[in-house]
Amino acid sequence: MTVLLVEDEPNVVSVIKRGLAEHGFDVSVAMNGLTGLEMALGYRFDLIILDVMLPQLDGIQVCRKIREQDQEVPILMLTALDTTANIVTGLAAGADDYLSKPFQMLELAARLKTLLRRSNNHAKQAEQLFTIDGLLLNADAKTVTLNGEG
């Protein structure tokens, strides 16, 4: 499970990387919004964690630009901005979840796993299946069955 963490505080990065590694996540880091956006659009990640207050581009701008290009990748905003207005702004920008700092690592890991589960279920539903006279072609899995037999 690959995660892009866009966070500018080295201590927070260290804690999150260590904690998520214990839960089986492989974490790549961007220390500013511009680099985070370039990485998000240039590579395929299973999930993105965005801080809001970032140098160069803030997390809201990054989230909006990612959503312009990629509607599928789950995005969790992780920030000290915890007012209802901030949460609504983050979700309206395209975030799938919002968690305020300080946070508990167990909760962060659980939220990420939930986002990934939802994302994987959506991907399964979107499989390209073609059926003709008992012949079933699954373009995603690259399998063919005839009358239920592979």
Secondary structure, DSSP 8 states (H G I E B T S, - for coil): -EEEEE---HHHHHHHHHHHHHTT-EEEEESSHHHHHHHHHHS--SEEEE-SS-SSS-HHHHHHHHHHH-SSS-EEEEES--SHHHHHHHHHTT-SEEEESS--HHHHHHHHHHHHHHHHHHHHHT--EEEETTEEEETTTTEEEETTB-
